[in-house]
Amino acid sequence: MLRVAVAVSLALSLSACGVVYKGVQDGVSSINESQVIRQGRFGELTELEIEWARVAWKYVENNTQLSTGLVNTIDNYPTTNMAGLADYLLALTAAREFEFITSKEHDERLSLAISFLAKMNLGPTGVPNKVYSTNTGQKVDYGNQPSDIGWSSIDVGRLLIVLAIIKQRNPEFSEYVDKAVLRWNFCELVSQDGELYGGVINDGQIFRYKEGRLGVEEYTSYGYVDWHIVPEKAMRLDPYDVATINGIDLLFDGRDPRHYDVLRPVYSTPYLWLGLEFNWDDIKDTSSNDATHSNQVLSAMADSIYRVQESRWDVDRIYTARGEHVVSGAPYFVYDSIYALGTPWITVAEDGSSHDELALVSTRVAFQMWTLWKTDYTNRLLILVKELYDPERGWYEGRYELTSSYEKSITLKTNAGVLEALLYKSNGKLYKPQGDKEYRDVQFNSRFYHPGKCNVETFR
């Protein structure tokens, strides 16, 4: 019998859009009822926590390109992507909240970022390129050379979530954000069957592929749902399978790798974002109660992700806070997986190769788990990472599991992740829907206008 740690029946719906989690069926065992109510860390930041946030903001100050207003995703390397832009906008929100910048500087920075979105060159299919130069704002490849290389519906979905948060906090910018996003061709991002699609461009030829994996798809879907576009199949938790580690059941992506070209690691990031940004609530839930979670499916999945990492300390005395991260040498980027390729605690590169010696206690993941779970274990994690920074450059990626040495790469994702964790602690969940009619809604309801070069009614 398939099992997953859930508190109630998992066949629950997203009430805002009528999409049901059809992949999780009756007969699933319930083994985690205590996490219907979870205690995180909330309240005004201490002086020490403010200093942690200042260190993270230092990264942004150092890596802001004055010519475009964009921020490098890796220290001193002048490129970004849509997920990187989302990270910057969250960092900017935190900096204003913590009064590191004035209202005027916040306005100037936010205006530059939205202006880039409104004017940036799109790819040949009418969607954002995977990578842009922070120096010029032009489309580039990973080597920072001018190129159309394709698109990522996952990165775009992450940006849509953060843009929604920006509009909620800065309603005077809503019109400008909507105008920028309405240029995009959503038909290339979400198929009529409700699946997320990315694309690769080689020698002018476009190759489309189904994008995402369990956890990532569910998180990303929230961004499209906010835009009244429902990627139904991406939200069904189907197909899935179950792995049991230290007596704790984890869902993982059940697609057969022999038929689907997809790496399927289970790691923390999407579940942490769902907690920090949505409190594991349904997207239109306006409740301010951060101790309860209206989407009990995702809440239970997140809790299993946390508890299995905690259990590794309890059973094996190995500190564990696993996410994806860059490393100083080849292969340059890895997923520290809780489970992948049929193996627990494996670190894999994009090509599926194993690099267990590169596993980190992630600074970002440790901060975010510390904020979301108020436990002795997360206290221990924070003690382990709280010195991993350069006061003039920002927070390091993490500490190696095998040796305790630092991975001294410094990235926007880690530093924005620290700021996001502290913003959640002081504010609660970041996405708080207002319910007001927006510029985009006026356009959607006009029979003379078809946003994204296709009929949005196809997806509603």
N, C-alpha and C positions, 0 to 999 in steps of 0.2 A: 504494500500500500504506500502510495506517495505521501510524504509528510512534509509539513513546514510549520515553523513556530508562529502560530497565529492565535489570536484571542477569541475570535468568533468566526462564523462562516465567512469564507473568503470570496464568495460570489457577491461582491459589493459593487456598487456603481459610482461613477463620477456623476453626481446629480446635476452638475452644471451643464453637462453635454450629453447625458444619456448613454454613455459608453460603459459597458459592463466588463469586469475582469472575468472573461469567459474561460481563460486558461486554467483557473484554479477551481476544481470541482468539489462536489460534496464528498464526504468520506475522508477529508483531510484531517489529520489529528491536530488537536489544539493543545499546545504544550507551553504556552507562554502568557498566561492570563495576567500576570503581574504587570505587563507592560502596556495595558490599556491606559494606565496612568504612569507617566515617567517624570522623574525629577531632574531637570537640567539646572544650569547655573544662570541666574538672572539678577539684575540689579546694577546700580551705578558702578562704573569701573573704579578700581583702586588706583592709587598713584603708580604702582608698579605696572598694572595693566595698561594704563595710559602710555607708559614708557615703552611697553611692548608694541603698542600700536604706532608710536612715533618711529620706532625702528623700521617697521613695515612701510610706513609712508615715505621714509627716506629713499627706499628703492624707487618709488614713483617719481620723486623729485629728481633723482639722478638720471632717470631713463626717459624723461619727457623730452620729445623732440619739438623744439620751438617752431620749426617750419610747418608742422602739421598739427601739433597738439596731441599726437599719438604717443603711446608708451611702449617701449620694447618689451617683448614677452620674455626675453632672456637678457641678463645684464650686459649692456653695451653692444648688443647685437640688434641692428635696426630693422626688425620685422615684427609684424603682429598678425593676428587672425581674428575672426569674429568672436571666438571664445576669449581671446586675450583682451579684446575691446570690452567685453562683458566684465572681465576681472577688473579692468581699470575703472569702469564706471562704478562698480561696487566699492572699490578702494576710495574713489572720489567722494562717494556718499558718506563713507565712514570718516574721512578726513574733515568733512564739513560738520558732521555730527559731533566729533571730538574737538572741534575748533582749532584744528591744525592750520586751516586756511580761512580766509575771510569769505563773506558772502560774495564779494566781488570776484575774488579769484575762483571760487566755485562756479560762478556764472560764466566767467571767461573760459574756463577749462571745459565745462559742459557744452557750451556753445561751439567750441572748436570740434569736439567729438561728434556732435550731431551734424555739424556742417560737413564733416568728412563723410558721414553716412549718406547725407543728401546728395553729395557730389561725386562720390567714389565711382570709378569705372567698374561696371559689372562684367561678368564673364559673358561669353557668347550665348549662353542660355538664359541670361537675364537674372542671374543670382550672383552673390558675392564670391569672389575668388577665395581660395583657401588661404592665401598669404598676401599681405600688402607691406610695402616699404613704409617704415615710420618716418623716413627722411623725406620721401617724395609723395607718399600716399598712393603710389601706383601699384598695379598688380605685379607680383614677383613670384619666383619659385622659392624653394627652401634654401637655395644658395644665394638668395637676394638678387637674382637676375630677372629682368623683365620677362614675364611669361604668364599665359593662361594655363593653370594646371588643374582646374576643376573646382569642385565645391563640396562642402560638408553640411548636410542637413542637421547634423548633431550640433556643430558649432553655431549654426544659425539659430537653432532652437534655444540653446543656452543664452544667446544674445537677446532673443525675444523675451525671455523671462526677465532678464535684467533691465531691458528697456521698459517693461511693464512696471517694475519697481521704481525706476527713474520717473516715469510719468505720475505714479501715485504720490511720490514725494515732491515732485516739481510739476504740478499740473499746467503751469504756464508754458511748458515745453512740449506738451502732448501733441499739439498740432504739427510741430516740426518733426518730431519722432515719427508720427504716422505718415507724413509725406515722404520721408526717407524710405520707410519700409514698404509703402505701397508701390514703389518702383519694382519690387522683386517679383519674379515669376514663381509663385508658390507651386505651380504645377510641376516644376522640376524638383521640388523639395518633398512634396507629399503626393503619392500617386492616388488615382481615383479609388484604388482598393484600400487606401488608408495606410500605406507603408511609407516609411522614410527612405529617401534615396539620396545618395551622394553621387559624385561623378569624377572621373579622371579624364584629362585631355592629354593625349600623346600624339605628337605630329599632326595636330589638327583634328584627330579623331576623338570622338566623345564616347566614353564607356561608362554606362550607368550601373550602379550596384546598390543593393539593399543595404542600408547602413544601420549600425547600432547593435546592441546586445541587451540581454535582460538587465534591467536596472537603469542603464543609460537611456534606453528607449522610453521607459516610463517617465523618467525625469524630463527628457527633452520634450515629450508630448505636451507637458504643461505649457510650454512656450507657444505652441501652435494653437492649443485650446484657447489661450488668452486672446488669440486673434480669430476666434470662431472657426478655426480649421481643425477638424478632429481626425488625427491619424489613428483610426480605430484599431487597425491590426497591431500597431506598435504598442497599444495599451492593454493588450489582452493577456500578457504573461504566458504566451503560448507560441511555440512549444517550450517546455521546461523539463528539467529533471532535478533530482535531489541528491546532494552529497551530505554525509553525516561525518562531522569532525568533533571529536571529544564529546560525543553524545548530542551535539547540536546540529539541527538540520538546516541546510542552506539550499535555496533554489539557485540553479544555474541554467544558462541558455542551453536548450535541448536540441538545437539544430546540428545535424550531422556535419562535421567538418569535411567529410568526403564530398558533400554536395553543396556546401555553402562556404565561400571563401571568407570566413569570419573568425577572428580570434575571440575567445569567449572567457576571458578571465573574470573572476569575481573579486572585486576590490571595493574600497570604501566610498570613493568619491561621490557617485550619484546619490547614494543613500544619505550621505551627510548633507549634500545640497538640498535634497528634499526636506530634510529636517530644518536646516537653517533658514531656508527661503519660504517653505510652506508649512513647517511644523508637522509634516506628514498628514496634512489636511487635504480634503478635496479643494480644488482650485478656487471655487467661489465661496468657500467657507469664510465668513467674516468674523468668526469667533476670535476673541483675544485671549482665550484660555490656552496657554502654552503647555499645560500639564496633560491635556487630553488631545487625542488625535482622531479626526473624523474618518481618515482613510486608514483603517486598521490593517489592511493588507500591507501597504507600504511601511507602516509603522512597525509591524511585526518583522518584515524582511530586514529593515534597518537594525532592529534590535538583535536579530540573529547575527548580522554582520559584526555588530559590536561585541556580542557575548562570546563569539567563537575566538575573537582576538584576545579578549580578556582570559578565556579559558586556556589559551596557549601559555600565558604567564602562570596560571594556576597549576597546570599540568607539567609543563616543560621548563618553567622559569625562563622564558624567552619573551622579552618585551616586544610587542607587536602593535604597529599602527601603519597599516598598509594602504598605499595609494600608488598612482602612476607618477613618475618623476624623471627628470633629466639626470644624466651622469656625465662626468667630465670627459670621458673617452668613449670609444665604440662600445655598445651600439647607440649611445647618446640618449636613448629614451627607452624606458622599460615599464612594465606593469608588475608591481609587487602584488602578486595574486594571493588571495586566501585559498582559491581553488582554480586550477586551470589544467587543461590537457590530462584530466583524470588524476591529478596529483595535488595534494594540499601544499601550501606554502612554497609555491614555485614562482620564480621571477622570470618573466618572458619578455622578449623583444617583439616588435611588430611582425617579424618573420617567423615567430614561433620558437625561436631558439631559446635555450635555458641559460640564465645567468644568475644563479642563486647567490653568488658572492656579492652581487650588487644590491641586495635587499636592504632597505632602510627602515628605521623608525622615522616615519615622515613627520617633519615639523608641522606641516599644515594639517595632516590628519590628527596628530596628537592634540593640537589646539582645538580642532573642531569637535573631536570626541570629548574632550574635557568640558567644553561648553554644553554639549547636548546630553551627556551622562554624568551626573554628579555621584561619582564613586571613588573608592580608594584607589582603584586601578588607574583611572584617568588622572588622579593627583600624582601618582607615580610617573605616568607618562610625561606630564608637564615638567616635573623636576628633571626628567631625562633630557628634555629638549630646550629648556628655558635659557640656556647659555649659548645656543647655536646661532649666533648672529655676529655680524660686523656692524658696529654702531654707525658707521659711515656708509654702509652699503645695503643692509637689510638682513633678513633671515636666510640661513642656509637651507638647502633641501632636506637635510636630515642627518641621522647618525647611523652608520652601518651596523646591521644586526650582528655580523660576525666579529667585528673588531672594535667597535665603539668609536672608530675614527669618524671625522666629519666628511660629508659630501658637501664641498664648499661652493658648488654651483648655486647661483642666486637667480630666482625667477619671479616674474610677476605673479604667477599662479600661487606660489607659496606665500608671498607677502600679502597679496590680496586676500588669500585664504585666512591668514591670521587676522587681518582687519575685519573680514566678514564674521569670523567667530566672535570677536569682541563686540561687533555691532549687534549681533544677535543677543549676546549677554545683556547689553544695555537697552535693547529695543524689543526683544522678542522676534517672532518671525518677520521676515523682510517684505514678503508679498502680502499686501493688505488691500484687497479690491475696494474701490470706491463706488462703483455702480453708476457713474455719470456717463452720459452720452459723449462720445469722442468724435473727433474729425473722421477717423476711419469708419465709424458706424454710419455717419452721414453718407460717406462714399459707398459703403456696402449696400445701402438701401436705395441708391440711385439707379434707375434702370438705364441711365446713360453712361454709367461708368463701370468698368470691369477691372478691379485692382489685380495686379500681378499678371495681366495679359490672359487671364482665363476666368471663367465664371466661378466666383467663390462659393456660389450656392452648391456647386458640386460637392463641397466638403462639409457643409454646415449641417 
